[in-house]
Amino acid sequence: MRIPRIVIAGTHSGSGKTSVTVAMLRALQRRGLQVQPFKAGPDFIDPSLHTAAAGRASRNLDSWLLPRPTVTELFARAAEGSDLAVVEGVMGLFDGYRGGGEEGSTAEVAKWLGAPVVLVVDAAGAVRSVAAIAMGFTAFDPDLTIAGVIVTRVGSGRHLTWLQEALEAAGIPLLGMLPWDSRLQLPERHLGLVPAEEQSAERTIAALADAAEAHLDLDAILRAAKQSPPLVVPGPLVFPLMPIQAGIRIGVARDAAFTFYYQDALDLLESRGAKIVPFSPIGDRAIPDVQGLYLGGGFPEAHAERLSANRWMRDSIRRAINAGMPVYAECGGLMYLCRDLIDQAGTRHEMVGTLAATATMQPQLMALGYVTLEAEDDTLLLRRGESARGHEFHFSTIHFDEPEPLAFRSHEGRGLRDGRDGISRANLLASYTHLHFAGTPVLAERFVEACRRYQETVNRE
């Protein structure tokens, strides 16, 4: 497969790589190019901004959650028919699962894809040191191709001239810059940037694209992307050659409160015979005509007042669960199923009430990182003894009125309590862990099959 591709990587989190990526996506779209965006790592928020900028759904390429053949398959499937693929990295270029290896890093994804790297360096308060940093990154792994550097937070024309002199002396191409300008700042919140679904991002995206057209060497970046070697793509391993005809409908909570989904995971459910039906727990009065519910993560705490006020939806979900409808809930979805949610201001909001528990926002991060779930009981998705990789990231804790048995041992995770996670009932699975179905495709198959059995039960009644 020949597809021009480029990886936008940073020296560290906060270097400005999301701003550079969004700026490039929209600027190249303005040229009439079809640009397919991707995000290395497990992040949900940056892809929402990519999607808004490029007009194509961004996909996650996580080399810890997903094996190499799967990453390649997902990349090729989404990039087919596009003019260019742009992959935004995670954290710093070489940061990943652990300090001793590249697993889960942007560097690993870049090497798997055979893609050149553009390094984004925060130049605030530095000049020649930027060249030293770039030289160190270029020399650290000779198997990577670093095409050049983009500097961010450049304070003046003189600052830029000095940076050009320093990088030229080091023999490192300068591919452009973004100035220090408040109009180019993407809004932030406690989990990082604010998702595109929750903000009017268009003005900032347009301003970033203007800056890209004025200050980035887009032609040089395109030339570097076109130097990517042919990509060997394995035969279909995750997605079938012929998708199964949709036989059941799965309602997916999609609004400002619930935005954390892997697009490929939703596509995988559809490939297994499901039709995805979005609905809004904030705005709709009842769940749609579906045979299952997927309540993903997001920011229910930021919209708790409106979620609580919609008692019709809360009642509708509770009745569906009580009637036996299969429901899978992750993190924010778990919090929504609790009886109460206490927000950052200490205000208590009534939620669905399926779980006799209270979700409470904390002032500090409670869990962050990759985890492996090991099932100690049969659940909706995993059977006893099976395991799946996931990701945990939350500021909340859950307190149950009475001790609740938990189905998973969360290796290297906090989970709901003492390294254990997963409220499991016959038709319900709720946990803090975000799973990517493409990493363990049988999860999607089992969820769809549970929904199909529920449909058959309803039809017999």
C-alpha positions in Angstrom: 0.0 0.0 0.0 1.3 3.4 -0.9 -0.1 6.3 1.2 1.8 9.4 2.0 2.0 9.6 5.8 3.6 11.7 8.5 3.8 11.5 12.3 3.6 14.7 14.3 5.5 14.0 17.6 6.4 16.2 20.6 9.4 16.3 22.9 6.9 16.1 25.8 3.2 16.5 26.6 2.2 20.1 26.1 4.8 20.9 23.4 2.0 22.0 21.0 1.7 18.9 18.8 -2.1 18.9 18.9 -2.2 22.5 17.8 0.2 21.8 15.0 -1.7 18.7 13.9 -5.1 20.5 13.9 -3.5 23.5 12.0 -2.1 21.2 9.4 -5.2 19.1 9.0 -7.4 22.2 8.2 -4.8 23.9 6.1 -4.3 20.8 3.9 -8.1 20.4 3.7 -8.3 23.9 2.4 -6.0 22.8 -0.4 -8.6 20.3 -1.4 -6.7 17.3 0.0 -8.5 14.3 1.7 -6.5 14.0 4.9 -7.0 11.1 7.2 -6.1 11.8 10.9 -4.9 9.4 13.5 -3.9 9.6 17.2 -1.2 7.4 18.6 -2.1 6.2 22.1 -5.4 5.9 24.0 -6.5 9.5 24.1 -10.1 10.3 23.2 -10.1 14.1 23.2 -7.5 14.9 20.5 -9.2 12.7 17.9 -12.4 14.8 18.3 -10.4 17.9 17.4 -8.8 16.1 14.5 -12.3 15.1 13.2 -13.6 18.6 13.4 -10.5 20.0 11.6 -10.3 17.3 8.8 -13.9 16.3 8.3 -12.9 12.7 8.6 -13.2 10.5 11.7 -9.9 10.3 13.5 -8.7 6.8 14.6 -6.5 5.6 17.5 -3.4 3.6 16.8 -2.2 2.3 20.1 0.7 0.0 20.0 0.1 -1.3 23.6 -3.7 -1.9 23.4 -3.4 -3.3 19.8 -1.0 -5.8 18.2 1.1 -4.6 15.3 -0.9 -6.4 12.5 -4.1 -4.8 13.9 -2.5 -1.3 14.0 -1.5 -1.7 10.4 -4.9 -3.0 9.4 -6.8 -0.2 11.1 -4.4 2.4 9.5 -4.8 1.0 6.0 -8.6 0.6 6.3 -9.1 4.3 7.3 -6.4 5.8 5.1 -7.5 4.1 1.9 -8.7 6.7 -0.6 -7.1 9.6 1.2 -4.3 11.8 -0.1 -2.4 11.9 3.1 -2.4 10.3 6.6 -1.4 12.5 9.6 -0.7 10.7 12.9 -0.5 12.8 16.1 1.8 11.3 18.7 1.2 10.8 22.4 3.3 12.4 25.2 6.9 12.7 24.0 8.2 10.8 21.0 9.8 8.1 23.0 7.5 7.9 25.9 5.3 4.8 26.3 4.4 2.0 28.6 7.6 1.9 30.6 10.9 3.7 30.7 13.0 0.8 29.5 11.4 0.2 26.1 9.4 1.7 23.2 6.2 -0.3 23.7 3.2 2.0 23.5 5.2 5.0 22.2 4.8 7.3 19.2 8.2 6.1 18.0 7.0 2.5 17.9 3.9 3.5 15.9 6.1 5.5 13.5 8.4 2.5 12.9 5.4 0.1 12.4 4.0 2.4 9.8 7.4 3.4 8.2 6.4 7.0 8.6 8.8 10.0 8.9 8.5 12.1 12.0 8.1 15.9 12.4 9.3 16.9 15.8 7.4 19.7 17.6 9.6 21.6 20.1 8.3 24.3 22.5 10.7 27.2 21.9 9.4 29.4 24.7 12.4 30.8 26.6 15.0 28.9 24.5 17.0 29.3 21.3 20.2 27.2 20.8 18.9 24.7 23.3 16.1 23.9 20.9 18.8 22.7 18.4 20.4 20.6 21.1 17.1 19.0 22.0 16.4 18.3 18.3 19.8 16.8 17.8 19.3 14.5 20.8 16.0 13.3 19.6 17.4 12.7 16.0 20.3 10.6 17.3 18.4 8.7 20.0 17.0 6.0 17.6 18.7 5.6 14.2 15.8 3.5 13.0 13.5 6.6 13.0 13.5 9.2 10.3 13.0 12.7 11.7 12.2 14.9 8.7 12.5 18.2 10.6 11.3 20.4 13.4 8.4 22.7 14.0 8.8 25.2 16.8 5.9 26.5 18.9 5.4 29.5 21.1 7.8 31.7 19.1 7.8 35.1 20.6 9.0 37.4 17.8 10.7 37.7 14.4 14.0 38.0 16.1 13.3 34.8 18.2 12.5 33.0 15.0 15.7 34.2 13.2 17.8 32.9 16.1 16.0 29.6 16.1 16.7 29.3 12.3 20.4 30.0 12.8 20.7 27.4 15.6 18.9 24.6 13.7 20.7 25.4 10.5 24.0 25.1 12.3 22.9 21.7 13.7 21.9 20.5 10.2 18.2 20.1 11.2 15.5 21.4 8.8 13.1 23.9 10.3 9.7 23.1 8.8 7.9 26.1 10.4 6.6 27.6 13.6 3.5 28.6 15.5 3.7 32.0 17.2 2.8 32.7 20.8 -0.7 33.9 20.2 -3.7 33.5 22.6 -6.0 33.0 19.6 -4.3 29.7 18.9 -4.8 28.2 22.3 -7.2 25.2 22.6 -9.2 25.3 25.8 -8.2 22.8 28.6 -9.8 21.0 31.5 -8.7 18.5 34.1 -8.4 15.5 31.6 -6.5 17.7 29.1 -8.1 19.6 26.2 -11.8 20.1 25.9 -13.5 17.8 23.3 -14.7 19.4 20.1 -18.2 18.3 20.9 -18.2 20.6 24.0 -16.8 23.8 22.6 -17.1 26.0 19.6 -13.8 25.0 18.2 -14.2 26.3 14.7 -12.8 29.7 15.4 -9.6 28.4 16.9 -9.3 25.7 14.2 -9.6 28.4 11.5 -7.0 30.6 13.3 -4.6 27.6 13.6 -5.1 26.9 9.9 -4.4 30.5 9.0 -1.2 30.3 11.1 -0.2 27.0 9.3 -0.6 28.6 5.9 1.5 31.6 7.0 4.2 29.9 9.0 4.5 26.2 8.2 6.3 24.8 5.1 3.4 22.6 4.1 5.0 21.7 0.8 8.1 20.4 2.5 6.0 18.4 4.9 4.1 16.8 2.0 7.3 15.9 0.3 8.5 14.2 3.4 5.2 12.3 3.7 5.5 11.1 0.1 8.9 9.6 0.9 7.2 6.9 3.1 8.0 3.4 1.8 5.3 1.0 0.6 3.4 -0.4 3.6 2.9 -4.1 3.8 -0.7 -4.7 5.0 -1.7 -8.2 6.3 -4.9 -9.8 5.3 -8.0 -8.9 7.3 -7.5 -10.0 10.9 -10.0 -7.8 12.8 -12.6 -6.7 10.2 -14.2 -9.5 8.1 -14.1 -9.3 4.3 -17.9 -9.3 4.3 -19.6 -7.5 7.2 -22.5 -9.3 8.8 -25.8 -7.8 7.9 -27.2 -5.7 10.7 -29.7 -7.6 12.7 -29.8 -5.7 16.0 -29.5 -2.1 17.1 -27.2 -0.8 19.8 -27.8 2.6 21.4 -24.6 4.6 22.0 -24.7 7.6 24.3 -23.3 10.5 22.2 -23.6 14.0 23.4 -21.5 16.6 25.3 -21.4 14.4 28.4 -20.4 11.1 26.6 -17.7 11.5 23.9 -15.1 8.8 24.7 -15.3 6.1 22.0 -12.8 4.5 19.7 -14.3 4.8 16.2 -12.8 1.5 15.1 -14.5 -0.2 18.1 -17.9 1.2 17.0 -17.2 0.1 13.4 -16.3 -3.4 14.7 -19.6 -3.7 16.4 -21.3 -2.8 13.1 -19.1 -5.4 11.2 -20.4 -8.0 13.6 -24.1 -7.3 12.8 -25.0 -4.2 14.9 -26.4 -0.9 13.8 -25.1 1.9 15.9 -27.9 4.3 17.0 -26.7 7.5 18.8 -28.8 9.0 21.5 -28.4 11.8 24.0 -28.8 11.2 27.7 -28.9 15.0 28.1 -31.5 15.9 25.5 -33.6 12.8 24.6 -36.5 11.8 26.7 -36.0 8.0 26.2 -33.6 5.5 24.8 -34.3 4.7 21.1 -35.7 1.3 19.8 -32.6 -0.8 20.5 -31.5 -4.2 21.9 -28.5 -3.0 23.8 -26.8 0.1 25.3 -23.2 1.3 25.2 -22.5 4.1 27.7 -19.0 5.3 27.0 -16.8 7.7 28.9 -16.7 11.4 28.9 -17.4 14.3 31.3 -20.8 13.5 33.0 -19.5 15.6 36.0 -19.4 18.7 33.7 -23.0 18.1 32.7 -24.4 16.5 35.8 -27.1 19.1 36.3 -28.6 18.5 32.9 -28.2 14.8 33.1 -30.0 14.8 36.5 -32.8 17.0 35.2 -33.6 14.5 32.5 -35.4 12.1 34.7 -37.3 10.6 31.7 -34.0 9.3 30.2 -32.8 8.1 33.6 -36.0 6.2 34.1 -35.9 4.8 30.6 -32.4 3.4 31.0 -33.2 2.0 34.4 -36.3 0.2 33.1 -34.3 -1.2 30.2 -31.6 -2.7 32.5 -34.3 -4.1 34.8 -35.9 -5.7 31.7 -32.7 -7.5 30.9 -31.3 -5.4 28.1 -27.5 -5.8 27.7 -25.6 -2.7 28.8 -21.9 -2.0 28.7 -20.6 1.1 30.6 -17.1 2.6 30.8 -15.9 5.2 33.3 -18.3 8.1 32.7 -21.0 5.6 31.8 -20.3 3.8 35.1 -20.7 7.1 37.0 -23.9 7.8 35.2 -25.4 4.5 36.4 -24.7 5.3 40.0 -27.4 6.7 42.3 -25.6 10.0 42.7 -22.8 12.0 41.3 -21.0 14.7 43.4 -19.3 17.2 41.2 -16.2 19.3 41.8 -18.2 22.0 43.7 -19.6 19.3 46.1 -23.1 19.4 44.6 -24.9 16.1 44.6 -26.8 15.2 41.4 -29.2 12.3 41.0 -28.2 9.8 38.3 -29.8 6.6 36.9 -29.6 4.6 40.2 -29.0 1.1 38.8 -25.9 1.0 41.1 -26.4 1.7 44.8 -23.3 3.9 44.8 -22.1 7.5 44.7 -19.5 8.8 42.2 -17.5 11.7 43.7 -15.1 13.9 41.9 -11.7 14.3 43.5 -9.3 17.3 43.4 -6.5 15.1 42.1 -6.0 12.5 39.5 -7.0 9.1 40.9 -5.8 6.8 38.1 -3.9 7.0 34.8 -2.3 4.3 32.7 -2.5 1.0 30.9 -4.1 -1.9 32.7 -4.8 -5.6 32.0 -8.1 -6.9 33.1 -8.3 -10.5 34.2 -11.8 -12.0 34.5 -12.3 -14.0 37.7 -16.0 -14.6 36.8 -17.9 -14.9 33.6 -19.1 -11.4 32.4 -21.0 -9.9 29.5 -17.7 -9.5 27.5 -15.0 -11.6 29.2 -15.1 -15.2 30.4 -13.4 -16.5 33.5 -9.7 -16.7 33.0 -9.6 -14.5 30.0 -7.9 -11.1 29.9 -8.0 -7.9 27.9 -5.8 -4.8 27.8 -7.3 -1.4 28.6 -6.7 2.1 29.8 -7.7 3.9 33.0 -8.0 7.7 33.4 -10.2 9.4 36.0 -10.5 11.9 38.8 -13.5 10.3 40.5 -14.0 7.5 43.0 -17.0 5.3 43.5 -18.4 4.5 47.0 -20.9 1.6 47.3 -23.5 1.5 50.0 -22.6 -2.1 50.6 -19.6 -4.1 49.4 -20.1 -5.1 45.8 -18.3 -8.2 44.3 -16.0 -7.2 41.4 -15.4 -9.4 38.4 -11.9 -8.3 37.3 -8.5 -8.1 38.7 -6.9 -4.9 37.3 -3.2 -5.6 36.9 -1.4 -2.2 37.3 -4.6 -0.4 37.7 -6.6 1.1 40.6 -10.0 0.0 39.3 -13.0 0.5 41.5 -11.3 -0.8 44.7 -7.9 -2.1 45.6 -6.9 -3.1 42.0 -10.2 -4.7 41.2 -12.8 -3.5 38.7 -16.0 -4.5 37.0 -19.5 -4.6 38.3 -20.9 -7.6 36.5 -24.5 -8.8 36.4 -26.3 -11.1 33.9 -26.9 -8.3 31.4 -24.7 -5.5 32.8 -20.9 -4.8 32.8 -19.7 -1.4 34.2 -16.1 -0.6 35.0 -13.6 2.3 35.1 -11.5 0.7 32.3 -11.7 1.8 28.7 -11.4 -1.2 26.3 -10.6 -1.2 22.6 -12.7 -3.9 21.0 -10.2 -4.2 18.1 -7.6 -5.4 20.6 -9.8 -8.4 21.6 -12.4 -8.7 18.8 -14.3 -11.4 20.6 -15.6 -8.7 23.0 -17.6 -7.1 20.2 -18.9 -10.4 19.0 -20.1 -11.3 22.5 -21.8 -8.0 23.0 -23.6 -8.2 19.7 -24.6 -11.8 20.4 -26.0 -10.9 23.9 -28.1 -8.2 22.3 -29.3 -10.7 19.7 -30.4 -13.1 22.4 -32.2 -10.3 24.2 -34.0 -9.5 21.0 -35.1 -13.1 20.6 -36.4 -13.2 24.2 -38.4 -10.0 23.6 -39.8 -11.4 20.4 -41.0 -14.6 22.2 -42.8 -12.6 24.9 
